Amino acid sequence: MMNRAQDRIQVKRNRLTVYEMTLTGLMAAVLCVLGPVSLVIGVSPVPISLGTLAVCLAAAVLGPRLGTLSCLLYLLLGLAGLPVFTGYTGGAGKLMGPTGGYLIGYLPLALTAGFAAAHPGRGGWRRQAAAASGMALGTLVLYLFGTLWLAYGSGMGFYEALWAGVIPFIPGDLVKMAAAALLGTTLRARLIRAGLLDGTH
């Protein structure tokens, strides 16, 4: 009997509630709004984008599972041709192009940052610090993946691609991570208290 009860609880936890599906769709929409907002800089083929801010925010609010799902929905919408990528572009050409690695890197960023933000037993500034640390680690993975992809797709050397696609963006990304950790963890705590989000994942 105990095993059956535990199985039912686990099934319930694995099933998305209407609230969670709504929040996941909402954060995917936020990605679609912020993702295209970008600024082209002369020293890099990679534009400054608000996409990473939206990914970090989604991860901090929703946790690893739903945060990553919202990013996956965003990428699928862009792959389908909706103009949700930087510069209001979309389609497979953008996703598979030289800068597409940074977009694919949204997934490990959301997963890593989400796990850190959703870690049980942390509250207040500790949760915010953990979320920011997870975002930093996930951003390093994004940097590595995006740099390798950029080097391969554009014919640059690795260090040349690193200077073109990573170094100019570090200060801005640090600011975005700090803002997302502060705002995202606060929103997550309020949604959990309101019963709109399951705090166990």
N, C-alpha and C positions, 0 to 999 in steps of 0.2 A: 504493500500500500504506500509506504513511504517513497519508494522508487517511482511509482506512478505519479504521486503528487509532485515530486521533484521534476519529473519529465514534463508535466503540464506547466509548471512554473517556467521551465527553460523554454518551452515552445512559445509561451506568452511573451517572454523577454525577446525572443528572436523575431517575433512578429511585429511589424511596424504598425503603430497606432495611426489613426487619422491625423492626430495632432503632429506626430513625427513626420508623416508624409507631407503634410502642409508646410512644416518648417523646412524640410529638405528642399521642396520646390521653391519656397521663398528665398532660401539662400542661393539656390541655383539661379534664380532671377536676379539677385543682387550681383552675382558673378557676371551675368549677361549685361547688366547695366554698367558696372565698373570695369569689366575686362576690356572693352574697346577703347576706354579713355586712355590715351597714350600721348607721349611727346617724343618725337624723333630728335635724336642728338647726333651731331656731326661725327663724333668719334666712334660711333658704334652702329652696326646694322640692327641692333636690338633696341627697341624704343623703351623709354620709361613708361611703366604701366601701373595702373591701380589693381591689376589682376591679382598680384600676390597679396595685397591688402585684403581683398575679398576672400581669398582662399584661407588665409590665416584667421580671418574673422569667422568663416564658416566652421573651421575646425575647432576653434575655441568655444563656439556656441553649441555645436552639435555633437562634438566628440569624434572619434575615429571612424566609426561605421557610417553615420549619416553625413558627416562632413566630407568624407571621400566620395560617397554616393552623389552628393550635390555637385562636386567637381566633375565626376564622371558624366552626369547629366549635361553639364555645361559643355564639356568637350564633345559629346555626341551631338548636341545642338549645333555647335560650330562645324563639326564634320559634315552635318547634313546641309550646310550652306548658309545658315543664319549668320548675319554679320555681328558676331559676338566676340571675335578675336581682336587684337590690337588694330587700331585704325579702322574699325568697323568692317573687318574682312571676315571671311569664313570659307569653308570648303576644305577638301583633303589637301589641296596644294599648300595652303597655309600651315596646316598641321604637320605635313610631311616635309615642309621646306626647311631651310637652314636654321631658322629660329624655333622650329616646332618642338625641339627638345625641352625648351623652357615651359611650354604648355603641358607636355606630357609629365614634366616634373611637378606639376600641381598635385598629382595623385600621391606620390610619396610625401610631399610637404603636408598635405591634409591629413594623411594617416599618422605621421609622426607627431605633428602638432596636436592632433586630436587625442592621441593616447596620453600625451603629457597634460593636456588641459583637463582630461576626464579622470585623472588618477584619483582614487578615493583617499580620503583622510587628509586632504589638503584644503585649506580655506584661506580667504583673504589674500595677502600679498604672497604667501607661499604658492598658492595655485597660480597666481599671475606670473610669478617667477618661473614656475615649472612650465607653464604654457609658452612663455617667451623662449625658454631653453629648447623646448620641443620645436618651436618655429625656427630657431637658429639651426638646429640639427637638420630639420627637413629642408631648409633653404640651402644648406651645404650640399645635400643630395641633389636638389634641383640645379644648383650651380654646376656640379660635376656632370650631370646628365646633359644639361643644356650646352655646356662647353664642348663636350665630346661630340655632340650632334652638330653644333655649329662648325667645329673644326672639320668634321667629315663632309658636311654639306657645302661648305664654302671653299674648301681647299686650304684653309689656314692651318698653321701649326697650333699645337695645344696652347702654348703660352700666349700666342697672338690672339687666339680666340678667348682666352681667359681675360686678357686686358680689354678686349672689345666687348665681351658679353657679361662680365662680372664686376671687375674692379670699379668702374664708374657708378655702379648701382648700389654698392654696399652701404654708404651712409643713408640713402633714402630707404633702403630695405630695413635697416635697423629702426628707423623711425616708425615705419609701417608695422613692424613686429611689436614694438612697444605699445602702439595705439590699439592694435588688434587684441593683444593679451589683456590689456586693461578693460576695454569695452566688451570683448567677447566673453571673458570669464564672468563679468558682472551680469550680462544678459543670460548666460547659461544658468547661473545660480537662481535668478528670478524665475526662469522658465521651469526649473525643477521644483521650486517652492510652489509654483502655481499648478503643478501637476500636468504640465504640457509636454514635459520631456522626461524620459527615464534616465536618471542619473547613473545607472549601472553600466552604461556603454556610451 
